[in-house]
Amino acid sequence: MNGPPIITELRRTMSARLSDAVWAIGWSPSGRLAVVTADGRVMVDRPEQVTRPMCGAPVAVAWADDGRVAVSDRQLGLVMAGGGDHRCHDLPRARDIAAVGDRMIAIGGSTVWSFRRAVGGPPDREGAPVVVDARCAELHGLATLTGSLVAVAGTTGVAVVDLALGVVDTRVEIDGAISIAAHPAADFLAVGDLGGSIHVLEVGDEAAGRELTGYPDHVRLLGWAAGGSWLVATADDELTCWPAVASGWPAEEPICCLGHEQPITALAVGAHHDLVASGDAAGRLALWSLRVPDAPLHTIDLDGEVTAAVWSTDGMRLAVGTVTGNAAVFDVERGQLA
């Protein structure tokens, strides 16, 4: 990067009041937006485009392709809709979901579930699902690696699953694992647990890990920023970042970013830049540059707990949702430090 970027302008370009709390937000690679509410409705792109209830207990959302939205639902499994088609795939206790390449991947219970998507084609050409028992009780998090490899975190450990072969490649015992994030180069995994630790594992040699300790509470939100140059995590009202060192491991001493007085409930990490957005239970949205983390660059007070914050694929827009049903999109203009 040519110098540390900062936000010079944060411009709200879309605002909507929806029927219930915003539960999940997903951007498609082409920049289409899907916002899911707690009552199972989906707003697609604009406030006037809201579906009837698709599901009863939504958890996460992803775009199956540029015309179809997939929602993981605790009651119904995986719900896919778009182009006049609406179908459900059975996946008990569904949680996280992702679309990677030509694969749709979801987790539920101890199961990793995947099928090859008919990208650009009719839904009835979707392949038969691959179902793998990850042998980790109650999966909470999903991270995609290279090729057909994914990593999942559950309350009894972490597993790397090869979807092409339909087998667990590696399993590591970690008590109370509840969050997971993969380094953009797929070299490392970061895993947060209920005890306040972050485990950094090397992909391919997961037993040779390192534990980052000292958090006051469980680590629910994790991400790698700026192409993997920073590891970012939250626990309670604390946002912490570790700059990477030459070996690729996070540095010994973290940097604490102080800007919240209430528990942080949403985290958006810039995969291609050093900008981070964090939202808390009081409705405060804070935007940071990790190059100057002493204080937020901007704060915005919204009307309720921030339930979701997601950067668009190109990193130029930030979508935010609240428990009161407000959804907003901000264009981010970035400048240089003086």
Phi and psi in degrees as a GROMACS rama.xvg file:
@    title "Ramachandran Plot"
@    xaxis  label "Phi"
@    yaxis  label "Psi"
@TYPE xy
-91.8701  82.6623  ASN-2
82.5263  158.874  GLY-3
-76.709  120.263  PRO-4
-78.4449  146.262  PRO-5
-131.345  163.148  ILE-6
-82.7583  124.883  ILE-7
-102.875  -19.5798  THR-8
-152.979  136.511  GLU-9
-125.053  106.759  LEU-10
-115.567  121.086  ARG-11
-75.2739  121.909  ARG-12
-111.558  -12.0253  THR-13
-150.142  138.54  MET-14
-143.146  134.714  SER-15
-142.481  143.624  ALA-16
-107.19  112.684  ARG-17
-99.1008  174.026  LEU-18
-75.3818  -17.2747  SER-19
-155.679  178.989  ASP-20
-56.7763  140.999  ALA-21
-73.7689  125.791  VAL-22
-106.145  -30.9648  TRP-23
-159.495  152.745  ALA-24
-135.169  138.915  ILE-25
-139.111  136.565  GLY-26
-104.362  138.565  TRP-27
-83.629  161.79  SER-28
-57.3532  -28.5341  PRO-29
-87.1606  -1.41766  SER-30
99.8082  11.7965  GLY-31
-77.8891  149.555  ARG-32
-116.713  136.941  LEU-33
-128.133  127.779  ALA-34
-122.586  123.023  VAL-35
-106.996  132.947  VAL-36
-100.628  165.898  THR-37
-63.6986  -24.3148  ALA-38
-89.5613  11.6143  ASP-39
86.849  8.73117  GLY-40
-87.0735  155.027  ARG-41
-127.121  124.434  VAL-42
-91.6619  126.483  MET-43
-112.508  111.439  VAL-44
71.28  -52.1644  ASP-45
-133.483  156.046  ARG-46
-58.3154  -30.8894  PRO-47
-79.3328  -6.36983  GLU-48
-107.777  82.9008  GLN-49
-122.747  129.289  VAL-50
-79.0239  166.643  THR-51
-68.4174  165.149  ARG-52
-55.2145  125.257  PRO-53
-92.9151  -26.3524  MET-54
-155.521  173.953  CYS-55
-109.48  -24.6517  GLY-56
-141.95  65.9435  ALA-57
-67.9664  150.853  PRO-58
-124.607  -49.3773  VAL-59
-146.375  165.402  ALA-60
-139.417  147.803  VAL-61
-150.435  159.63  ALA-62
-91.0681  119.471  TRP-63
-67.8588  -38.3634  ALA-64
-157.121  -169.865  ASP-65
-75.4995  -1.31059  ASP-66
-121.415  -6.02646  GLY-67
-130.358  138.306  ARG-68
-107.048  139.333  VAL-69
-117.917  131.045  ALA-70
-121.623  129.445  VAL-71
-85.8077  133.203  SER-72
-133.574  130.522  ASP-73
-62.8983  -26.3963  ARG-74
-94.3013  -43.3682  GLN-75
-99.045  -17.7073  LEU-76
99.2512  -127.591  GLY-77
-105.141  117.862  LEU-78
-108.332  125.637  VAL-79
-121.662  135.145  MET-80
-147.185  151.18  ALA-81
143.536  150.766  GLY-82
62.9067  28.7984  GLY-83
82.6979  0.619614  GLY-84
-109.496  142.608  ASP-85
-143.88  119.914  HIS-86
-146.943  156.353  ARG-87
-119.327  138.613  CYS-88
-112.57  130.793  HIS-89
-68.9038  121.781  ASP-90
-152.848  93.6521  LEU-91
-57.9937  138.496  PRO-92
55.7061  42.7799  ARG-93
-58.6057  142.037  ALA-94
-127.957  -99.7755  ARG-95
-80.0186  161.994  ASP-96
-152.078  147.922  ILE-97
-152.835  150.479  ALA-98
-117.183  120.059  ALA-99
-132.363  120.234  VAL-100
58.7679  -124.873  GLY-101
-101.424  17.3685  ASP-102
-111.163  141.348  ARG-103
-105.785  127.756  MET-104
-126.732  136.915  ILE-105
-144.704  160.573  ALA-106
-128.024  150.23  ILE-107
-164.503  132.908  GLY-108
60.4519  -122.011  GLY-109
-107.54  14.7122  SER-110
-102.933  136.22  THR-111
-104.981  126.558  VAL-112
-124.773  133.448  TRP-113
-151.922  150.083  SER-114
-147.334  159.105  PHE-115
-80.9319  125.022  ARG-116
-81.1393  149.381  ARG-117
-87.3006  74.0046  ALA-118
-63.1185  119.205  VAL-119
79.3665  -0.961295  GLY-120
-117.128  179.499  GLY-121
-68.2832  146.812  PRO-122
-59.8535  -27.4015  PRO-123
-73.0049  -0.94632  ASP-124
-97.1718  8.40796  ARG-125
-65.0646  144.317  GLU-126
-75.2244  167.809  GLY-127
-67.5419  142.304  ALA-128
-71.0431  149.953  PRO-129
-100.556  126.11  VAL-130
-120.684  122.596  VAL-131
-127.556  130.728  VAL-132
-82.7618  112.908  ASP-133
-77.8394  -7.21531  ALA-134
58.7472  33.3348  ARG-135
-129.536  113.375  CYS-136
-61.3027  134.969  ALA-137
48.663  81.3117  GLU-138
-65.9281  139.758  LEU-139
-117.791  -28.6761  HIS-140
-138.844  152.359  GLY-141
-133.33  134.4  LEU-142
-136.221  134.718  ALA-143
-94.3637  139.764  THR-144
-110.148  -144.331  LEU-145
-92.5334  154.789  THR-146
56.5731  -124.002  GLY-147
-100.739  11.6973  SER-148
-89.7088  134.979  LEU-149
-131.736  156.688  VAL-150
-120.058  140.892  ALA-151
-131.383  149.172  VAL-152
-119.906  131.513  ALA-153
-134.281  176.262  GLY-154
-67.9138  -11.573  THR-155
-117.094  4.98093  THR-156
156.559  -170.274  GLY-157
-124.202  138.96  VAL-158
-130.796  141.505  ALA-159
-102.411  123.971  VAL-160
-115.118  132.468  VAL-161
-96.8445  105.853  ASP-162
-74.1207  -25.6071  LEU-163
-67.0341  -38.1264  ALA-164
-94.8317  -15.5767  LEU-165
71.4417  37.1696  GLY-166
-137.572  159.853  VAL-167
-80.7164  120.043  VAL-168
-80.0137  -45.198  ASP-169
-146.729  146.25  THR-170
-135.68  135.693  ARG-171
-125.25  130.807  VAL-172
-75.6271  117.867  GLU-173
-139.869  115.443  ILE-174
-69.1454  131.012  ASP-175
69.2542  31.6687  GLY-176
-69.197  126.443  ALA-177
-127.896  -7.55307  ILE-178
-148.296  154.052  SER-179
-154.257  143.773  ILE-180
-145.005  138.21  ALA-181
-100.116  137.122  ALA-182
-59.379  141.045  HIS-183
-55.0725  -30.7309  PRO-184
-86.3639  3.12108  ALA-185
62.0856  25.873  ALA-186
-85.9624  -31.0919  ASP-187
-136.556  155.355  PHE-188
-118.926  140.539  LEU-189
-112.26  130.424  ALA-190
-128.02  124.05  VAL-191
-97.8117  147.584  GLY-192
-128.697  173.108  ASP-193
-70.3604  -16.9481  LEU-194
-87.6013  -0.487867  GLY-195
90.5392  22.6011  GLY-196
-117.062  154.919  SER-197
-117.901  126.688  ILE-198
-103.193  121.998  HIS-199
-102.527  113.7  VAL-200
-110.915  142.543  LEU-201
-89.9096  122.27  GLU-202
-65.0635  128.973  VAL-203
98.6541  -21.1093  GLY-204
-144.838  59.914  ASP-205
-63.2182  -21.2926  GLU-206
-72.2383  -21.6661  ALA-207
-91.1544  63.9286  ALA-208
-101.209  -176.751  GLY-209
-141.772  142.674  ARG-210
-111.038  127.845  GLU-211
-102.176  119.783  LEU-212
-118.33  175.529  THR-213
109.517  -2.2777  GLY-214
-70.7534  146.186  TYR-215
-79.3181  -10.7386  PRO-216
-152.022  176.438  ASP-217
-63.7935  152.826  HIS-218
-105.191  94.8757  VAL-219
-91.5565  -25.0818  ARG-220
-122.932  128.54  LEU-221
-141.024  153.536  LEU-222
-170.395  155.88  GLY-223
-105.371  126.353  TRP-224
-109.028  160.855  ALA-225
51.8112  52.5842  ALA-226
66.382  22.7537  GLY-227
95.2129  6.71405  GLY-228
-75.257  -19.7476  SER-229
-134.378  140.71  TRP-230
-105.188  126.493  LEU-231
-120.592  138.024  VAL-232
-146.573  158.006  ALA-233
-130.424  147.874  THR-234
-151.875  126.061  ALA-235
54.8449  -124.427  ASP-236
-99.4076  15.1004  ASP-237
-106.172  125.848  GLU-238
-105.834  125.375  LEU-239
-128.8  141.746  THR-240
-133.569  143.751  CYS-241
-116.38  119.829  TRP-242
-72.2396  141.577  PRO-243
-69.8304  151.751  ALA-244
-109.205  177.891  VAL-245
-56.8886  -33.408  ALA-246
-74.6617  -11.6091  SER-247
99.1183  -14.5311  GLY-248
-81.8794  153.927  TRP-249
-61.7992  152.378  PRO-250
-65.107  161.953  ALA-251
-66.3595  -41.8427  GLU-252
-104.146  123.29  GLU-253
-81.0184  166.088  PRO-254
-109.097  126.356  ILE-255
-94.9755  128.773  CYS-256
-104.446  112.382  CYS-257
-101.521  116.353  LEU-258
-164.041  0.430647  GLY-259
-122.976  143.978  HIS-260
-110.666  -7.44495  GLU-261
-120.845  161.603  GLN-262
-55.62  137.276  PRO-263
-77.0776  128.305  ILE-264
-115.947  -9.31261  THR-265
-149.117  144.15  ALA-266
-141.36  129.299  LEU-267
-124.43  119.088  ALA-268
-109.182  132.859  VAL-269
-78.6062  111.968  GLY-270
-65.1008  -32.7041  ALA-271
-110.39  0.193772  HIS-272
-145.368  178.575  HIS-273
-98.5935  18.9385  ASP-274
-89.4779  136.723  LEU-275
-130.887  136.932  VAL-276
-114.571  135.717  ALA-277
-133.158  139.844  SER-278
-125.056  150.437  GLY-279
-125.227  179.818  ASP-280
-69.3576  -18.4051  ALA-281
-90.4437  -5.00121  ALA-282
96.483  9.12532  GLY-283
-83.4235  128.5  ARG-284
-107.609  122.485  LEU-285
-117.262  138.321  ALA-286
-118.467  133.386  LEU-287
-125.364  151.48  TRP-288
-108.456  125.506  SER-289
-68.2894  -14.556  LEU-290
-73.375  -25.9745  ARG-291
-134.348  70.3075  VAL-292
-85.6864  9.30844  PRO-293
-62.5685  -31.7528  ASP-294
-155.18  156.184  ALA-295
-62.0801  147.193  PRO-296
-71.8115  -37.4396  LEU-297
-144.624  148.027  HIS-298
-131.384  144.078  THR-299
-132.391  131.326  ILE-300
-97.4911  112.982  ASP-301
-92.5001  179.94  LEU-302
-93.6971  11.5807  ASP-303
-179.523  173.116  GLY-304
-47.2712  133.372  GLU-305
-79.9601  117.319  VAL-306
-100.468  -18.5258  THR-307
-156.201  143.139  ALA-308
-149.802  124.361  ALA-309
-142.848  130.513  VAL-310
-78.602  145.017  TRP-311
-67.5455  164.229  SER-312
-57.8698  -36.8452  THR-313
-84.2281  -2.35879  ASP-314
73.5544  12.2789  GLY-315
-98.5298  -13.3288  MET-316
-132.344  146.483  ARG-317
-122.852  123.051  LEU-318
-103.345  136.425  ALA-319
-135.356  142.641  VAL-320
-132.553  155.987  GLY-321
-127.732  166.709  THR-322
-68.4035  -18.4362  VAL-323
-85.3798  0.630499  THR-324
91.5103  10.1434  GLY-325
-84.4399  134.407  ASN-326
-126.333  136.934  ALA-327
-142.484  150.519  ALA-328
-122.506  131.877  VAL-329
-115.517  132.539  PHE-330
-82.3859  135.71  ASP-331
-111.497  115.634  VAL-332
-98.3618  124.602  GLU-333
-110.754  138.493  ARG-334
-121.893  -155.579  GLY-335
-121.235  153.031  GLN-336
-65.3092  143.977  LEU-337
